[in-house]
Amino acid sequence: MKTCAEITQLLSEIQDREMSFAENIAARTHLMMCKGCRSYKNQLNFLRDAVRGFTAGRVDTLMNKKIRNSYLWQVRIYRVNCF
């Protein structure tokens, strides 16, 4: 089983490349058991989607509200998990 450090590194790397079958199985197995790594994955996905929205010029009032609410939710999760 991979450690949290290995999984977070892998999750960062897959933003730029495809996962192999073995990496996919290892990541899915770890993410089922680790709430912290699931939160990290959700944060990466949120940042990716936010940046894509800004670069595509599709940000409107509704999207700004969604981004702000999602960010505030992630901050709450981080505070609960870390403190």
C-alpha positions as CSV (number, residue, x, y, z in Angstrom):
1,M,0.0,0.0,0.0
2,K,1.2,3.4,-0.9
3,T,1.7,6.2,1.7
4,C,-0.1,9.5,1.7
5,A,3.0,11.3,0.4
6,E,3.2,8.9,-2.6
7,I,-0.5,9.2,-3.3
8,T,-0.5,13.0,-3.2
9,Q,2.5,13.1,-5.5
10,L,0.7,10.7,-7.9
11,L,-2.4,12.9,-7.8
12,S,-0.4,15.9,-8.6
13,E,1.4,14.1,-11.5
14,I,-1.8,12.8,-13.1
15,Q,-3.0,16.4,-13.7
16,D,-0.5,16.3,-16.6
17,R,-0.5,12.6,-17.6
18,E,-2.6,9.4,-17.6
19,M,-2.3,6.9,-14.8
20,S,-1.2,3.3,-15.4
21,F,-3.5,0.5,-14.4
22,A,-1.4,-0.3,-11.4
23,E,-1.3,3.4,-10.3
24,N,-5.0,3.7,-10.8
25,I,-5.7,0.6,-8.5
26,A,-3.3,1.8,-5.9
27,A,-4.8,5.3,-5.8
28,R,-8.4,4.1,-5.7
29,T,-7.6,1.7,-2.9
30,H,-5.8,4.4,-0.9
31,L,-8.5,7.0,-1.5
32,M,-11.2,4.7,-0.3
33,M,-9.5,4.6,3.1
34,C,-7.9,8.0,3.5
35,K,-10.1,11.0,4.0
36,G,-7.1,13.4,3.9
37,C,-6.0,12.3,0.5
38,R,-9.6,12.4,-0.8
39,S,-9.8,16.0,0.3
40,Y,-6.5,16.7,-1.4
41,K,-7.9,15.2,-4.6
42,N,-11.0,17.3,-4.4
43,Q,-8.9,20.4,-3.9
44,L,-6.9,19.6,-7.0
45,N,-10.0,19.0,-9.0
46,F,-11.5,22.3,-7.8
47,L,-8.4,24.3,-8.6
48,R,-8.2,22.7,-12.1
49,D,-11.8,23.5,-12.8
50,A,-11.5,27.0,-11.5
51,V,-8.4,27.8,-13.6
52,R,-10.1,26.3,-16.7
53,G,-13.2,28.5,-16.1
54,F,-11.1,31.6,-15.7
55,T,-8.9,30.9,-18.8
56,A,-12.0,30.1,-20.9
57,G,-13.6,33.4,-19.9
58,R,-16.7,31.6,-18.7
59,V,-16.7,33.0,-15.2
60,D,-20.0,34.7,-14.4
61,T,-21.7,35.6,-11.2
62,L,-23.0,32.1,-10.6
63,M,-19.6,30.6,-11.2
64,N,-18.0,33.1,-8.8
65,K,-20.5,32.2,-6.1
66,K,-19.9,28.4,-6.7
67,I,-16.1,28.9,-6.6
68,R,-16.3,31.0,-3.4
69,N,-18.6,28.5,-1.7
70,S,-16.5,25.6,-2.7
71,Y,-13.3,27.4,-1.5
72,L,-15.0,28.1,1.9
73,W,-16.1,24.5,2.2
74,Q,-12.5,23.3,1.5
75,V,-11.2,25.7,4.1
76,R,-13.6,24.3,6.7
77,I,-12.6,20.7,5.8
78,Y,-8.9,21.6,6.1
79,R,-9.5,23.2,9.6
80,V,-11.4,20.2,10.8
81,N,-8.8,17.7,9.6
82,C,-5.7,19.6,10.6
83,F,-6.6,21.3,13.9
